[in-house]
Amino acid sequence: MSDSLEIEDIDAMLEFLPYFKDKSNVFYTIDKKDLFYPYRYSEEVNKFLEVVYTRNIVYFFDWGSFQDKAMEYYENPKLLGQVDFDTLRKLLTLHIRKDRFCDGHFGHMIKSGQIVGILERLEELRKDI
């Protein structure tokens, strides 16, 4: 993996955990007039995406070949409780990068609880630093 995560990077992501946990938030809207890219993420989701990009949390790796493994975590979220920082970073990278090719993927990951699960595991690991 490229550069390791610093504590400040982890803390910057964890600031968004309460937001993603609050199911009363509107994380995205759908513009039915836009046939190609109808998903419009909220300002707060866009801030989160900016944080993960500017802090180099999203990084270059063959995320396409990681999709089968990511599907295991999606289908059985309890497995997230066993992953390390590297795997969490891979999952975030995959979900964010995939959204560029499959509009709404990241929104679905928010709605399904996958992003909360990733951030909660990150919070657990952060306690041990």
Buried (B, 14 or more C-beta within 10 A) or exposed (E): EEEEBEEEBBEBBBEBBEBBEEEEBEBBEEEEEEEEEBBEBBEBBEEBBEBBEEBBBBBEBEBEEBEEBBEEBBEEBEBBEEBEBEBBBBBBBBBBBBBEEEBBBBBBBBEEBBBBBBBBBBBEBBEEE
